[in-house]
Amino acid sequence: MAKLTVTAEWDDEAKVWVATSDDVPGLVTEASTLDALTGRIRAVVPELLAENAHLLAGDIRKADNVDLCVVSRLSLGGRTAA
């Protein structure tokens, strides 16, 4: 079974999580929490895969799992190793 990778990045200016994917043509969705974003991903990815089936390799069309990669910057409070 093919794996799809979706990247979720925090947009500090808009104060939302934004999901995109090179594996799912047209995927750009956002939500204020990761839980809400996960729900949106579950809702829109199957629709986008169906709509864009002509753009996808056969094994990706049958994918039923998504690897969610969360990208977020964490402040270390200006501390560095001595």
Secondary structure, 3 states (H helix, E strand, C coil): CCEEEEEEEEECCCCEEEEECCCCCCCEEEECCHHHHHHHHHHHHHHHHHHCHHHCCHHHHCCCEEEEEEECCCCCCCCCCC
